[in-house]
Amino acid sequence: MEFEKVFIKNYKKVCMDITNERIENRIEGINAVIEQFDSYKKIAEIVKLYWGMDCDSEIKEEFVSCFYNVDMTFDEQNAEEISVLAGCTLLKIIQENEDVQLAYSVKILERFYEGKVADLSCIASEVIDMQTRAEKQVSVCQSLSWKKEWESDIIDENGKVLSTATQAIVELLKAVKTQFTRVNNYTRSLLEINEKCEEKIAVLSWIIGEWSDLLQKPLSEVDDVEGTLVLGVELAELVNIPGPFAAEAFLSKMLAKCKHTAKEISLTELIDKQEEGIRQYVSENYCEEAEEKNLLILSAVKDSLTVDEEKAWVPAYKKKWKINPDGVTFTLRDWSKLIYFECMISK
């Protein structure tokens, strides 16, 4: 997907007076943002800008400056234009870097907020699909070689170093370095393949066992609402990003083994129906950077532990994220997938 065409299509939504100069200036500004915003913390603030969440004022000013420095007519008060520019910036980062972590973030937040760059969701899905389908291939270890002449060029028959050995030693060291690099690359490739195999075995054992390690009981004794959170967390613990392509199918299969109590549920109900011990475990292992990384479900888990009564955490949560957790309702399968995504980002 050619970025300039995508940018123009989306920029037309907020700017009627589009000139070639303005297009060039805005794309130059986007490139400046990508060059300057080299940490996940800053990129997470671009995410907030795009979806209209409260953003760090200094980082917002730095973002705006990237466009103002190119075009002094840039209106820093035009929230809609800034949102589209932020969305196009995220799109380019995901596309060029094949950033599956940022892609997961997009797929989570689009369920809670309305964005102006429709292509952003498509690109995020494409990158996730590509990265989770990718199979690591074992690199070929080329045959190692050894020249018999090297030894006779360096030492004589009595084992003494020859006066002319310097060049032969240099040649030998270069050959050793090259062959060491080959072996090292091959070993690294094998380790990566082995890691993937271990992941597959772990997931397969998890599915066949129909058992929750966190709850320490079979899924047949677990309510599906409780399993929604637990299973998303457990799958994330078994794999590394980008995770398996069939993650959603795995979660659906495991949820089907639980006791059926509901088809859909709100975020408030999902959180308040979890055991405090489970919420505490999730908070300690995954929620430390929930706000920094825009992890809305994990943030709710953490907030629920700051109060003693159900729903008491909701008012502060509404203010923080500008959404009503009572009104956000998804299927259990969708909730479990989103929790899995958030835990993958958090790891």
C-alpha positions in Angstrom: 0.0 0.0 0.0 1.6 3.2 -1.2 1.8 5.6 1.8 1.3 8.9 -0.1 -2.0 7.7 -1.6 -3.2 6.5 1.7 -2.2 9.7 3.3 -4.0 11.9 0.7 -7.2 9.8 1.0 -7.3 10.3 4.8 -6.1 13.8 4.9 -9.0 14.9 2.6 -11.3 14.2 5.5 -9.9 17.2 7.5 -8.4 19.5 4.8 -10.3 20.6 1.7 -7.5 22.9 0.4 -5.0 20.2 -0.4 -2.0 21.3 -2.5 1.1 19.4 -3.5 3.2 21.6 -1.2 1.0 20.9 1.8 1.1 17.2 1.1 4.9 17.3 0.9 5.1 19.3 4.1 2.8 17.0 6.1 4.6 13.9 4.9 8.0 15.5 5.8 6.5 16.3 9.2 5.5 12.6 9.7 9.0 11.5 8.7 10.4 13.9 11.3 8.1 12.5 14.0 9.2 8.9 13.2 12.8 10.0 13.4 12.5 11.8 16.7 10.0 9.5 18.5 12.3 6.6 18.9 10.9 5.2 22.2 7.7 3.2 22.8 6.7 5.7 25.5 6.6 8.5 22.9 4.8 6.3 20.3 2.2 5.4 22.9 1.5 9.2 23.2 0.9 9.4 19.5 -1.6 6.6 20.0 -3.4 8.8 22.6 -3.3 11.8 20.2 -5.0 9.7 17.5 -7.8 8.5 19.6 -8.4 11.8 21.5 -7.2 10.6 24.9 -5.4 12.8 27.3 -1.8 13.1 26.1 1.5 14.3 27.7 1.5 18.0 26.9 5.3 18.1 26.2 5.2 15.2 23.9 2.2 16.7 22.1 4.1 19.9 21.7 7.0 18.0 20.2 4.7 16.2 17.8 3.1 19.5 16.7 6.6 21.1 16.3 7.6 18.5 13.7 4.9 19.9 11.4 5.2 23.6 12.4 8.9 23.6 11.8 8.2 22.5 8.2 5.1 24.7 7.7 4.7 27.7 10.0 1.0 28.0 8.9 0.3 24.7 10.6 -2.7 25.1 13.0 -1.8 23.5 16.3 -5.4 23.9 17.5 -6.9 21.8 14.8 -7.5 18.6 16.7 -9.0 16.7 13.8 -6.0 17.4 11.6 -3.6 16.4 14.4 -5.6 13.2 14.9 -5.3 12.2 11.2 -1.6 13.0 11.2 -1.1 10.9 14.3 -3.0 8.0 12.7 -1.0 8.2 9.5 2.2 8.3 11.5 1.2 5.1 13.3 0.2 3.5 10.0 3.7 4.2 8.5 5.5 3.0 11.6 3.6 -0.3 11.6 4.0 -0.8 7.9 7.7 0.1 7.6 8.8 -1.6 10.8 6.3 -4.5 10.7 5.6 -3.5 14.3 3.3 -6.2 15.6 3.3 -4.8 19.1 1.9 -1.5 17.9 -0.5 -3.4 15.6 -1.9 -5.2 18.6 -2.4 -1.9 20.4 -4.4 -0.6 17.4 -6.6 -3.7 17.2 -7.4 -3.3 20.9 -8.1 0.4 21.0 -10.3 0.5 17.9 -12.8 -1.6 19.9 -13.1 1.3 22.4 -12.6 4.4 20.3 -13.6 5.7 16.9 -10.6 6.6 14.6 -10.4 8.6 11.4 -7.8 6.6 9.5 -9.6 3.4 8.4 -6.5 2.1 6.7 -4.7 1.9 10.0 -6.8 -1.0 11.1 -6.2 -2.8 7.8 -2.4 -2.4 8.0 -2.4 -3.5 11.6 -4.3 -6.7 10.7 -2.0 -7.4 7.7 1.1 -7.1 9.9 -0.3 -9.3 12.6 -1.4 -11.9 10.0 2.0 -11.8 8.3 4.1 -12.0 11.5 2.0 -14.7 13.2 2.0 -16.9 10.0 5.7 -16.5 9.5 7.7 -19.7 9.9 11.4 -19.3 10.8 13.6 -21.2 8.4 16.8 -22.9 9.5 19.7 -21.1 7.8 22.2 -23.3 5.9 25.5 -23.9 7.5 28.0 -23.8 4.7 30.8 -26.4 4.8 33.8 -25.4 6.8 37.2 -25.6 5.1 40.8 -26.0 6.1 43.8 -25.6 3.9 46.6 -28.0 4.6 49.0 -25.4 3.2 48.3 -23.0 6.2 50.1 -25.2 8.6 53.2 -25.6 6.5 53.1 -21.9 5.7 53.3 -21.0 9.4 55.6 -23.5 11.0 58.4 -25.7 9.7 58.7 -29.5 10.2 60.4 -28.8 13.6 57.4 -26.8 14.9 59.2 -23.4 14.7 57.4 -20.3 13.3 58.6 -19.3 9.9 59.8 -15.8 9.3 57.3 -15.5 6.4 54.4 -16.7 8.4 52.7 -13.3 9.0 50.6 -13.2 5.8 49.5 -16.9 6.3 48.4 -16.1 9.9 46.4 -13.1 8.7 44.7 -15.3 6.0 44.0 -18.0 8.6 42.5 -15.6 11.1 40.1 -14.2 8.4 39.1 -17.7 7.5 38.5 -18.6 11.2 36.4 -15.5 11.7 34.3 -16.2 8.7 33.7 -19.8 9.7 33.0 -18.9 13.3 30.3 -16.4 12.0 28.7 -19.2 9.9 28.5 -21.6 12.9 27.2 -18.8 15.2 24.4 -17.9 12.8 23.5 -21.5 12.3 23.4 -22.1 16.1 21.2 -18.9 16.6 18.8 -20.1 13.9 18.5 -23.5 15.6 17.8 -21.9 18.9 15.0 -19.8 17.4 13.5 -22.8 15.8 13.8 -24.7 19.1 12.0 -21.9 20.9 9.1 -22.0 18.5 8.9 -25.7 18.8 8.8 -25.4 22.6 6.0 -22.8 22.3 3.9 -25.1 20.1 4.4 -28.0 22.5 3.4 -25.9 25.5 0.3 -24.6 23.8 -0.7 -28.1 22.6 -0.3 -29.5 26.2 -2.4 -26.6 27.5 -5.2 -27.3 25.1 -5.2 -31.1 25.5 -5.0 -30.8 29.3 -8.1 -28.5 29.6 -6.6 -27.3 32.8 -6.0 -23.8 34.3 -2.7 -23.4 35.9 -3.7 -20.1 37.5 -6.9 -21.4 39.0 -5.5 -24.9 39.6 -8.6 -26.7 38.4 -10.0 -28.2 35.3 -11.8 -25.9 32.9 -15.0 -27.9 33.4 -15.2 -26.4 36.9 -14.4 -22.8 35.7 -17.2 -20.3 34.8 -16.6 -18.9 31.4 -16.6 -15.3 32.6 -13.8 -16.2 35.0 -12.0 -18.2 32.3 -12.2 -15.2 29.9 -9.5 -13.3 31.8 -7.5 -16.3 33.0 -7.2 -18.0 29.6 -6.1 -14.8 27.8 -3.4 -14.4 30.4 -2.3 -18.1 30.3 -1.9 -18.2 26.6 0.2 -15.1 26.6 2.4 -16.7 29.2 3.1 -19.7 26.9 4.3 -17.7 23.9 6.4 -14.8 22.8 5.3 -12.0 20.5 4.0 -12.2 17.8 2.4 -15.4 19.1 0.6 -18.1 17.1 -1.7 -17.3 14.2 -4.4 -19.5 15.6 -4.5 -17.7 19.1 -8.1 -16.7 18.8 -9.1 -20.2 17.8 -7.2 -21.6 20.8 -8.9 -19.3 23.2 -12.3 -20.1 21.7 -11.7 -23.8 22.1 -10.6 -23.5 25.7 -13.6 -21.2 26.6 -15.9 -23.8 25.2 -14.6 -26.2 27.9 -15.7 -23.9 30.7 -19.2 -23.7 32.3 -21.4 -21.5 30.2 -22.9 -18.6 32.1 -23.0 -15.7 29.6 -22.5 -14.8 25.9 -21.7 -11.1 26.3 -20.5 -9.1 29.3 -19.5 -5.5 30.1 -15.9 -4.5 31.1 -17.2 -3.7 34.6 -18.8 -7.1 35.0 -15.7 -8.9 33.6 -13.4 -7.3 36.1 -15.6 -7.5 39.2 -16.3 -11.2 38.6 -12.7 -12.2 38.8 -11.2 -13.5 42.1 -9.1 -11.0 43.9 -6.2 -13.4 43.9 -6.3 -13.6 40.1 -6.6 -9.9 39.7 -3.6 -9.4 42.1 -1.5 -11.9 40.1 -2.4 -10.2 36.8 -1.6 -6.7 38.3 1.8 -7.8 39.6 2.8 -9.4 36.4 1.3 -7.3 33.6 -0.1 -4.0 34.9 2.9 -2.0 35.8 2.9 0.0 32.5 -0.8 -0.3 31.8 -1.4 3.4 31.5 1.8 4.2 29.7 1.1 1.5 27.1 -2.7 2.3 26.8 -3.7 -1.2 28.1 -7.4 -0.4 29.0 -8.4 -3.8 30.4 -5.2 -4.3 32.5 -5.7 -0.8 33.7 -9.1 -1.7 34.9 -7.7 -4.8 36.7 -5.2 -2.6 38.5 -7.8 0.1 39.4 -10.2 -2.6 40.8 -7.6 -3.5 43.4 -7.5 0.1 44.8 -11.1 -0.2 46.2 -13.0 -2.5 48.4 -16.4 -2.7 46.7 -17.5 -3.7 43.2 -17.8 -0.9 40.7 -16.2 1.6 43.1 -13.2 1.9 40.6 -15.5 2.9 37.7 -15.7 6.7 38.3 -11.9 7.2 38.3 -11.6 4.8 35.3 -14.1 6.8 33.3 -12.2 10.0 33.9 -8.9 8.5 33.0 -9.9 6.8 29.7 -13.0 8.7 28.7 -15.0 5.6 28.3 -17.8 4.0 30.4 -16.9 0.4 31.3 -20.5 -0.3 32.1 -21.4 0.4 28.5 -18.5 -1.4 26.8 -19.9 -4.9 26.0 -18.2 -7.7 24.0 -18.5 -11.4 23.6 -16.4 -13.5 26.0 -14.3 -14.7 23.1 -13.6 -11.1 22.1 -12.7 -10.1 25.7 -10.3 -13.1 26.0 -8.6 -12.1 22.7 -8.2 -8.5 23.8 -6.7 -9.6 27.2 -4.3 -11.9 25.3 -3.2 -8.9 23.1 -2.7 -6.7 26.1 -0.6 -9.2 28.0 1.5 -9.8 24.8 2.2 -6.0 24.7 2.9 -5.8 28.4 5.5 -8.7 28.5 
